[in-house]
Each structure stands twice: as C-alpha cells, then as structure tokens.
Amino acid sequence: MRKNEFTSGLRRFFHHYLVTQRGVRPNTVKAYRDSIRLFLLFLQDNEGCSLEKVSMDNFTAKAVTAFLSHLLHKRRCSDRTCNQRLSAIHSLARSLLQDTPEYAEQLQQIIAIPSRKYRSPPMPYLTQSQVSSLIAEPGSQTAQARRDTAILALLYDTGARVQEIVDLNVLDVRIVSPAQVRLTGKGEKTRIVPLMPTVVSIIKDYLSDKPPKEPRGDSPLFYNKHGNRLTRFGISYILGKYAKRSLLSTSNIGLTEISPHVLRHSKAMHLLEADCSVVTIQAILGHADIKSTFIYIEANLAMKKDALEKAGSAFESQHKTKWQCDEDLLRWLESL
C-alpha cells in the first residue's frame, strides 16, 4: 500500500515541527489544529474528498485559495481570521517541504499565497489614572479581593501576556530585593521583569493569605476557589468584572470591553511616554522581533499627529485671511 505523505507529514507537523522544532505554546498548537481541521472539513464537504483519503494531490494552492474564499464569503470571517487560518496552512506547507521536497513547487505555491490586507483598528490603551482606578477597584478586604488586586497589578506592571500570568508559579516571584518576576513567553523563552515597590507590597499581602493547598515552589501563583490554577478565561473574567465597575460605566474610553492585552498595550504606551528606549520596551514585553515593538511608536506618533492637526485646525480657523474665505477664488485655484 502506498504511503500517504500528507497524513504522515501532518502527524510530524503537530508532534515534531511545532512542538520540538519551533517550540510553540500549547494554545498555538490548538489554534493551528482548529485551522487545519476546518481546511480538511472544507475538502470533504466541497471537494468530495473523504478525510481518510486526503493526500498531497488535494493540498494545492487552488484548494487553499478556495478555502480562504469560503471563510470570507460563506462563514463571514474577518480578514484577520482568514490570515490566522492561512498562517497555520503556511506553517504546514513549510513543514511538509522539509519532508517531501519532491512536492517543492506545489508547496511553494501555497506558501506564496499572500495574506489579506486590512486596516488595524486604533490601538486601545488606558491612561495611567484609569489603570490606577482599575487596580484599586477590588480593594483588600477579603482574600479574593487581594488575589484579584495582585492579578491586575501584575498584568499591568509587567506588561505580561495573560498566558504568562496563568503559568506563573510561586517560585517565579521574588519579593525581596531585587524584586522581580520570571515570565515564560512564546517559544518557552523566559525573561526577568523587575517589580515596582507598590506591586511588591500588593503581592506580599496576597501571599500572606493561607491558600487552600500548602504552597510549593511549583504551586500556581494564582488559583481559583477549588485550589486549581486560574485559566486565561478566569483572569479575563476577573479583569472584565472590575473594568465595568471602574471604567466602562463612568469613562468614555471608546472600548466596549477591557481585555488583558489592553493592559499590556497600556504599559507599553506609558513606557514610551516616559521616554524608555524601544530596546527596553522590547525586553519587558518579550517581543522576539523588535518590529512588534515599533507598533507602539507608530501608534504614539499617530496620536501626536492627530492632536497636532486638531490644534492646527483651530489655529487656522482663527487666522484665515480674506482670500482664504473667498469661495469663488478657492474654486478657481482648485480648477488649475
């Protein structure tokens, strides 16, 4: 029986290429799994190819392009979602290229499929006073309140991704001088981020409470009422709950909800406003590519430009000369 290169290559993609070779996080593996699963189901439903018979003959640029069109027009996916699905397929094609070079031309055609262009929405972030109000919202009257305050303070102070906060163990936090926290980010890369004295005090108050289970070095730093490690959804729920109380109901911040990533954006913007170097911000946020950090510079410049334009328009409205107010003359100039 002829070996199915696609099936065996798919198995190596998930068990070796993603985990061992690229060192991606479990959540990324799940996201890629969902994208590839949708593609295979598309082949089954639209190309008449049963799942157990999918081969390299079916994995073509034409099929991938049809799949992206299906996502865009039938499933009503956004451009960003389509790009995420395409990114998973690109990774699979690169993995297969290593194992089946005889399909190089076919796979390179898939890799060459461009991502869809889309306009990124304005980067959401909070002011420093809004962050202070948010962190103060839980209070410190109960053990749960002290836990929630510690979560919000660490999210902002370290600029961490929510998964990095979820993965924190007691051993990862040092509350004696020099106070710091060890975060494990994408690709299992670790970085050390210093902690501000106020945040150290908040964490000390939290750790002084007796947890449901005796803490060890590998015990989760943040746990739920059952003594299990908090999840990303749990932390997002906690943040959203206090954000509604302190921000969304009282402030016009242009957001319908506050996600953990908004606090990460906020920290980056505040560091930039404090004239921190791009390299320092990159090290704190754990960006592998400094291009990711430059996004904040572009956002900051865009906001400054918008402010200057508004100020300029107000100035111009007060200092218009007579010829500028002459509509006939303006129309004549525009016709030149």
Sequence and secondary structure as in RCSB ss.txt:
>XXXX:A:sequence
MRKNEFTSGLRRFFHHYLVTQRGVRPNTVKAYRDSIRLFLLFLQDNEGCSLEKVSMDNFTAKAVTAFLSHLLHKR
RCSDRTCNQRLSAIHSLARSLLQDTPEYAEQLQQIIAIPSRKYRSPPMPYLTQSQVSSLIAEPGSQTAQARRDTA
ILALLYDTGARVQEIVDLNVLDVRIVSPAQVRLTGKGEKTRIVPLMPTVVSIIKDYLSDKPPKEPRGDSPLFYNK
HGNRLTRFGISYILGKYAKRSLLSTSNIGLTEISPHVLRHSKAMHLLEADCSVVTIQAILGHADIKSTFIYIEAN
LAMKKDALEKAGSAFESQHKTKWQCDEDLLRWLESL
>XXXX:A:secstr
    HHHHHHHHIIIIIIIIIS   HHHHHHHHHHHHHHHHHHHHHS   GGG  TTT  HHHHHHHHHIIIIIS
   HHHHHHHHHHHHHHHHHHHHH GGGHHHHHHHHT               HHHHHHHHHSS SSSHHHHHHHH
HHHHHHHHT  HHHHHT BGGGEE SSS EEEEE GGG EEEEE  HHHHHHHHHHHTS  SS   TTSBSSB T
TSSB  HHHHHHHHHHHHIIIIITT   S S   HHHHHHHHHHHHHHTT  HHHHHHHHT SSHHHHHHHHHHH
HHHHHHHHHHHHHHHHHHS  TGGG HHHHHHHHH 
